[in-house]
Amino acid sequence: MKRRVALVASRTLAIYGFAAWVYIALVALVHPYTLGWQLTHFARFPHEDTFGEVSFVISFVSYFVHTLLRSADEKTSS
């Protein structure tokens, strides 16, 4: 059960992290001058560029974990 939750959570973080990174990448293409601005008016940190970097790292690590968990599941079921 824990392995299944970890598998689903890692997939979800990978997808949403990648979507957030794509959003910031598109913003960088259309409005590059806004990258240094704060992401939300509620807090001064993070900025849009920092959010994009963190989103990419979360997506990358989560996909890596998801792939490891999935390959371990395939080996045990064979």
Wavefront OBJ file of the C-alpha trace (Angstrom):
o trace
v 0.000 0.000 0.000
v 2.832 2.443 0.873
v 4.590 1.626 -2.378
v 1.418 2.328 -4.358
v 0.958 5.687 -2.593
v 4.591 6.582 -3.307
v 4.136 5.591 -6.956
v 1.025 7.734 -7.371
v 2.515 10.671 -5.437
v 5.717 10.638 -7.477
v 3.749 10.547 -10.737
v 1.536 13.433 -9.590
v 4.517 15.561 -8.528
v 6.302 14.819 -11.805
v 3.305 15.871 -13.920
v 2.394 18.997 -11.961
v 6.029 20.030 -11.535
v 6.566 19.734 -15.272
v 3.361 21.673 -15.995
v 4.501 24.489 -13.695
v 7.911 24.566 -15.379
v 6.305 24.711 -18.839
v 4.110 27.599 -17.680
v 7.135 29.570 -16.458
v 9.052 28.725 -19.644
v 6.199 30.109 -21.744
v 6.054 33.213 -19.555
v 9.801 33.635 -20.134
v 9.213 33.592 -23.883
v 6.293 36.009 -23.876
v 7.126 38.325 -20.946
v 10.776 37.805 -19.980
v 10.886 41.019 -17.950
v 8.523 39.500 -15.347
v 10.852 36.665 -14.315
v 12.339 38.703 -11.489
v 8.942 39.604 -10.091
v 7.484 37.886 -7.058
v 5.259 34.933 -7.879
v 2.342 36.061 -5.720
v 1.359 39.215 -3.906
v 1.086 37.255 -0.632
v 4.843 36.773 -0.218
v 8.025 38.353 -1.548
v 9.553 34.949 -2.225
v 9.679 32.995 -4.530
v 10.134 34.871 -7.762
v 8.889 33.477 -11.050
v 12.355 32.350 -12.137
v 13.023 30.589 -8.821
v 9.642 28.879 -9.005
v 10.504 27.615 -12.498
v 13.820 26.195 -11.329
v 12.288 24.474 -8.296
v 9.445 23.097 -10.421
v 11.900 21.572 -12.874
v 13.944 19.953 -10.096
v 10.798 18.549 -8.435
v 9.607 17.196 -11.773
v 12.979 15.608 -12.555
v 13.447 13.969 -9.151
v 9.832 12.788 -8.975
v 10.021 11.204 -12.425
v 13.261 9.481 -11.451
v 11.664 8.085 -8.262
v 8.552 7.062 -10.181
v 10.637 5.173 -12.735
v 12.606 3.401 -10.007
v 9.441 2.361 -8.174
v 7.766 1.188 -11.360
v 10.757 -0.867 -12.460
v 10.962 -2.458 -8.982
v 7.261 -3.357 -9.209
v 7.791 -4.978 -12.611
v 10.709 -7.050 -11.313
v 8.751 -8.356 -8.304
v 5.663 -9.213 -10.353
v 7.641 -11.253 -12.909
l 1 2 3 4 5 6 7 8 9 10 11 12 13 14 15 16 17 18 19 20 21 22 23 24 25 26 27 28 29 30 31 32 33 34 35 36 37 38 39 40 41 42 43 44 45 46 47 48 49 50 51 52 53 54 55 56 57 58 59 60 61 62 63 64 65 66 67 68 69 70 71 72 73 74 75 76 77 78
